[in-house]
Amino acid sequence: MSVIFDEEFRRRLEVLKRLVAKALAGRGGAGRSPLVERGGRVEFGGHRAYAPGDEARSVDWNAYARLEALVVKEFEAPKEAHLLLVLDRSGSMRCFGKDAAALRLAAALGWLGLAAGARVACTSSHGGSPWITAPERFPELLGALERTPADGTADLPAAVERAPPLGTGRRTAVVLSDLYEAGPGARAVAALRRRAESVVCAHVVAPEELRAPAAEALRLRDAESAELLEVRLDAAARARFAAAAEAFLADRAALAARHGARLSIVRPGDDLIAAVERVVVGAP
Amino acid sequence: VSFDVPWALLGLLLLGLLILLDRWRRRPREILWPSLQLWRGVAAGAARARRFDPLLFYECAAVALLSLAAAGPGVRTGTEARTILVVRDVGPHMDARRADGRTAGEATDAEIARMGPVEVRPAEGALVEAVVSLPPADLRVLATDREGVLGEGYVVVGRAADGDNLGIDAVDVSGDTVWFAVATDGAQREVTVNGMRVETGRGVEVPFTGRLEIADEDNYDGDDVVVLRRLSVGVRDGTGSRLVRAALAAGTRTHEGDDLVLVHEAGAATVRGADAIASGIFEGLFLDGCVWDGVATREGEGVLTWRGKAVAAWLDERTLWIGLPVDREWDEHGTLAVLIERAKRSRAEARLAPGDAIVGDAIASPAPGLVRTKGVDRPWDGRLPPARSRVRGRTALRAALALAAAGVLLLYLRAIVRRS
């Protein structure tokens, strides 16, 4: 079992299986199912005899009029649903536990997607996986996620280009990134929007990186470029940094909205189940 | 400004240490950061400028003030003209012509004049004279000559008869002190003067007694004037009373920074061991607890030592100079002089450390002596050290500095509390 996906983690995800199935099937309604909120449709699975406990609204009253027997309609998740996980594996993700949080979130989404019968693939600028269709092949997806360490610069457009072609079914893409590079991030989201009905940006940010450290003088080394920058922090400098961090978050939210994607903040310290729920259904 | 404990200023070196520590404490710490883009605007601002740190300022100020307080600064004020009291032997023998045609008195006067611009005057208005300074053979003559020698103000408490071969002189200098000089040249009858038993008959080996007392009400602190209440010296050495008329110090007032200069010439023919006599002369001369172990002589290695902490402290404020030429024939000079210098002179130039002594003859010996300062012998031309300025306000300054340091420490603590 992987370090990011152990048995305890899988057990906790069980409670989300139904939620993801609904999301991929679109049964939650447009407002509650962002993964299929655009262009999603429900596959009719057939009739079966009414049994006590079935909801009244699931009874096919037209069939009752014709057949004079109570039957209920059944729906099933579309077999062609696709879930593409786009991971930012740049050096900036190494800081403050963001990489591990993104990997665990991606693994959780992948496992839930496979459990719901969707095809799942992952991609990053360093590599990816083909479409995986069966839950038993989840370790293959997991291996692809863990294979490459976070390093270098983020190239989300290249990751999108590297992704296997999306099918014709319901297509959902989830971008897991800290979105520091606004231009490439916007291009990647736009490219995904052209291919998928639903795009979710899981904006992985750590509270620590939005808060100036307590030290009076810092020598900051950029995790991607190794560039050095010396900063002395007084109250004014801290205020400027706080304002810059706030503007950064607002800008990335606007970026996502501009391209028809939804942005969900993911923090490394958050409860993972809640994070998955936020990404899947857009819960606050 | 002078300092009582100059080495305490080494504490100022802590300032550099504090600044280095501050620089080390505020050195930039390297942190790996996801992206520098949020920091660009911060680094471009005035945040790069080093801020004034009140904590460092308080630390440095406290250390500096405490160091200065420990050093004990004092303000040196203007100098005063020195007063030198010269006691000159005016005995008849001083008028005897020597081989060079001059009298001993003339030679002595010339030496006094050579000392520089000094004012010669009697102590407290009373002329103090060395009474006799003659070889034993002449003592009888002197004894009979006594009345012609003593001036007004002398109280004669005893007088030797012509046949006694004994001279006793006494003079009341201050009004409450009596000193004695007893001269004898051989076995004589016992004489008791004011309780002092004079054991004659053993030539020069008559013990010396002397005492300088400082009354309880005397104060040695800071700028207070020290009053030497009483000085009584008795001399018996078989050379008559040719030795010290040190009683001239009685009734005179000395001040902080005053120097006492004794120039004592002892005839070699009458001295049985310079050290023994010298130590006898000055034994018990000063304060209680002060014992002179010896006195500087040319033959005796020039070592002057004493015991007693209080005395050391007392001597730290004053300097005792002793000249004791013992390598000359006494009758060659025939001069006895005791000098008390009430001068202010620069300690930096001629401050003697415990154990130091000056060996020389300021008056009678034309050859310069040696001055030993800080353990180093240097030629001494017989001139007295320059006038010294008074140092005032040492205690007040020290208290003010300590108070200021305490205030700064309070501000420092308040700043720490505020910062935390």
Interface residues (C-beta under 8 A of the other chain):
Chain A: S92 M93 R94 C95 F96 K98 D178 Y180 E209 A212 P213 A215 E216 A217 L218 R219 L220 R221 D222 A223 E224 E227 L228 L229 E230 V231 R232 L233 D234 A236 A237 R240 F241 A244 A245 F248
Chain B: R26 R27 P28 R29 E30 I31 L32 W33 P34 S35 L36 Q37 L38 W39 R40 G41 V42 A43 G45 A46 A47 R48 A49 R50 R51
